[in-house]
Amino acid sequence: MPTFKRILAEVIRSRAIPPRQLQPGECQSPTGQRCGLCYAVALDYESEIAAKQQALQQFWHSLRIPSTLEPLIVSPLGRNYRTTTKRRAFFSRDSVRLGLINPDEEGRLHPLPVEQCAIEPVRHCAIYNRIQETIAKPYARKLVQRLNYVVIKGNYHEETIILNINDLSPEAVRAANTLSKSLTRSFSTIIGMFLYEDVSRPQYYLGSRPRAGRLPFRKLFGKATVFHRVAGRSFLFSPLSFSQVNHSLLDQTIDTARTLLKPSKEQRLFDLYCGYGLFALCLAGECKAVVGAEVSAASVASAVANAHRQNVANARFMLTDINEQTIERIMHTTRPDDLVLLDPPRNGTADGVIERIAARRPARVVHIFCEIDLLPKELKRWKESGYRPTRAVPLDMFPGTAAVETMVALEPMA
């Protein structure tokens, strides 16, 4: 079965779209090497959306799912939208280069330094360029030797910096403090800076478990939380919490979930993989009660604090992994008219999770797919568990890429 990524690539080739004219320094390194990591290097957003709409319909038809795929919800920001970005530290002799991760045909990773990434805010690249200049100075040597990633998280008006390093030694902390002072003098929008200890040299920027008994996270400067305002509500959350990278589409994402769930004051909502409480708290006013479940302690603490700040009294949050065993504990009070929303990570749900949810017979489920190519496998499990898709809505959460977030509403079979 063809993947959506492959179908999209074929559609783009068949449409013979003229290449986009790049701005100076955009989507290319200082030496002129063009970035090929996303479609923004070649397509304007209007052309990309047209290709995605066509590819989505072809992909959906190939799955033979007995429901219609609705039109793609377009992102208000098609470019410069990412509120979370990262650069990996690549080492060569005594120097380090911050760059996007550019794998070759053999899978080896190489740095791709770009002067301006088309899907990132302009200021993010300016901050990375400033960090690159600063870490070349002698004082930063002890920090550079330990650096894994530089990460920026925030909104469109302010940034929090996370340095992922493999050792919180006093020398590295002192160098990081000096870097922090230099950055905040140059960028008044930087509101916080943190060190995160990760000894694994990870594939992901917060990828490994901390050492037993060690606190892996240390604030160097500023505010301890990141701010988002969504659907008229203010959210604060730990920089360690997962957050969507496209803030411009979040209001429409919440509206879409509400439309598909159709909550009422007689129903309870179970929000699985709830993060810092985004869906649960935005929808709590339309439900009898909401129960959120999440494995990240930082996220659960943020969700509880957000509920308190927003005066949401009918929400509670549970710190737990989400697997076949814990679903029974999370949903032991479920009634037939209750609702479930699940927003699992990119690799999908654990074995038994879908089956255990279905066994509780909720009235409606909304399953959010970050990885669209998981749809056939996961929907087959829902079908075998007695649920059928009634609506499917794709959202362009990640413009420039072949990733399309998809919300699927499911109900019990008659």
HELIX and SHEET records of a PDB file:
HELIX    1   1 PHE A    4  ARG A   15  1                                  12    
HELIX    2   2 TYR A   39  VAL A   41  5                                   3    
HELIX    3   3 TYR A   45  LEU A   63  1                                  19    
HELIX    4   4 VAL A  122  THR A  134  1                                  13    
HELIX    5   5 PRO A  138  ALA A  140  5                                   3    
HELIX    6   6 ARG A  141  VAL A  144  1                                   4    
HELIX    7   7 PRO A  170  SER A  186  1                                  17    
HELIX    8   8 HIS A  247  LEU A  249  5                                   3    
HELIX    9   9 LEU A  250  LEU A  261  1                                  12    
HELIX   10  10 LEU A  278  LEU A  283  1                                   6    
HELIX   11  11 ALA A  284  GLU A  286  5                                   3    
HELIX   12  12 ALA A  297  ARG A  309  1                                  13    
HELIX   13  13 GLU A  324  ILE A  330  1                                   7    
HELIX   14  14 VAL A  353  ALA A  359  1                                   7    
HELIX   15  15 ILE A  372  LEU A  374  5                                   3    
HELIX   16  16 LEU A  375  GLU A  384  1                                  10    
SHEET    1   A 7 LEU A 109  LEU A 112  0                                        
SHEET    2   A 7 SER A  95  PRO A 103 -1                                        
SHEET    3   A 7 THR A  84  SER A  92 -1                                        
SHEET    4   A 7 LEU A 147  GLY A 154 -1                                        
SHEET    5   A 7 GLU A 159  ILE A 165 -1                                        
SHEET    6   A 7 ILE A 190  GLU A 197  1                                        
SHEET    7   A 7 PHE A 217  GLY A 222 -1                                        
SHEET    1   B 2 VAL A 226  VAL A 230  0                                        
SHEET    2   B 2 ARG A 233  PHE A 237 -1                                        
SHEET    1   C 7 ALA A 315  LEU A 319  0                                        
SHEET    2   C 7 ALA A 289  GLU A 294  1                                        
SHEET    3   C 7 ARG A 268  LEU A 272  1                                        
SHEET    4   C 7 LEU A 339  LEU A 342  1                                        
SHEET    5   C 7 ARG A 364  PHE A 369  1                                        
SHEET    6   C 7 GLU A 405  PRO A 412 -1                                        
SHEET    7   C 7 TYR A 387  LEU A 395 -1                                        
END                                                                             
